[in-house]
Amino acid sequence: MNIEQHIEMAQRIERSLEKCGPADHEMRIEAAMLAGTHWLNAALHVAGATAPAIDIFHSYLLTVNEFRRLCIADGARLRALAAIEDLRPPFVRGNWHGGEHAGERALALLAQIRSAVSTRT
């Protein structure tokens, strides 16, 4: 995907996310991860760290060397995406207490990732 396609997809997901309330923490976390992935890919493309034909899908699927290389390009945003992904096992797949707080945390992390693109494009 190119930069514009990533931005369009992220914005579309975020429009859907606006319909979710605090009790919908599972959807908030999932949507934050999906939109965050698109924002991060757009930011990496803008920075020239990845080509439009190369997108990351999950931080945990990257090799150690690729994760390190991309952290040099945009480490704060990549770590923010990883933090959202880390919320999924206990709060989306599991039933830990504090889901609403985790959903809010995911939205805050998403805002960090989004800012990387909105200030660069």
URWO-V457703 format. One record per residue. N is the residue number from 1. RES is the residue in one small letter. PHI is phi in radians with two decimals (none if undefined). D_FIRST is the distance of its C-alpha to the first C-alpha in whole Angstrom. Layout:
((N/RES/PHI/D_FIRST) (N/RES/PHI/D_FIRST))
This chain:
((1/m/none/0) (2/n/-1.59/4) (3/i/-1.00/7) (4/e/-1.09/8) (5/q/-1.13/6) (6/h/-1.09/6) (7/i/-1.09/10) (8/e/-1.05/11) (9/m/-1.15/10) (10/a/-1.07/12) (11/q/-1.15/15) (12/r/-1.12/15) (13/i/-1.11/16) (14/e/-1.17/18) (15/r/-1.12/20) (16/s/-1.17/21) (17/l/-1.06/22) (18/e/-1.07/24) (19/k/-1.38/26) (20/c/-1.56/27) (21/g/-1.79/30) (22/p/-0.96/31) (23/a/-1.21/33) (24/d/-1.57/29) (25/h/-1.05/28) (26/e/-1.13/26) (27/m/-1.20/24) (28/r/-1.10/24) (29/i/-1.16/23) (30/e/-1.07/20) (31/a/-1.15/19) (32/a/-1.09/19) (33/m/-1.14/17) (34/l/-1.13/14) (35/a/-1.13/14) (36/g/-1.06/15) (37/t/-1.10/12) (38/h/-1.18/9) (39/w/-1.07/12) (40/l/-1.13/12) (41/n/-1.07/9) (42/a/-1.07/9) (43/a/-1.10/12) (44/l/-1.16/12) (45/h/-1.17/9) (46/v/-1.04/12) (47/a/-1.29/15) (48/g/1.37/14) (49/a/-1.35/14) (50/t/-2.37/11) (51/a/-1.42/9) (52/p/-0.96/5) (53/a/-1.40/6) (54/i/-2.02/8) (55/d/-2.12/7) (56/i/-1.62/11) (57/f/-1.93/12) (58/h/-2.53/16) (59/s/-1.08/17) (60/y/-1.31/20) (61/l/-1.59/18) (62/l/-1.31/18) (63/t/-1.19/21) (64/v/-1.02/23) (65/n/-1.12/23) (66/e/-1.21/19) (67/f/-1.04/20) (68/r/-1.12/22) (69/r/-1.08/20) (70/l/-1.25/18) (71/c/-1.14/21) (72/i/-1.15/22) (73/a/-1.28/19) (74/d/-2.84/19) (75/g/-1.11/21) (76/a/-1.09/22) (77/r/-1.25/19) (78/l/-1.15/18) (79/r/-1.19/22) (80/a/-1.13/21) (81/l/-1.10/18) (82/a/-1.06/21) (83/a/-1.17/24) (84/i/-1.11/22) (85/e/-1.06/21) (86/d/-1.21/25) (87/l/-1.35/26) (88/r/-1.14/25) (89/p/-1.01/28) (90/p/-1.37/31) (91/f/-1.91/30) (92/v/-1.82/27) (93/r/-1.48/29) (94/g/-1.87/32) (95/n/-2.31/34) (96/w/-1.12/35) (97/h/-1.24/37) (98/g/1.66/35) (99/g/-1.04/32) (100/e/-1.12/32) (101/h/-1.13/32) (102/a/-1.10/29) (103/g/-1.10/27) (104/e/-1.14/28) (105/r/-1.08/27) (106/a/-1.05/24) (107/l/-1.17/24) (108/a/-1.15/25) (109/l/-1.14/23) (110/l/-1.04/20) (111/a/-1.07/21) (112/q/-1.11/21) (113/i/-1.17/18) (114/r/-1.04/17) (115/s/-1.06/19) (116/a/-1.09/18) (117/v/-1.56/15) (118/s/-1.13/17) (119/t/-1.55/20) (120/r/-1.78/18) (121/t/-1.76/16))
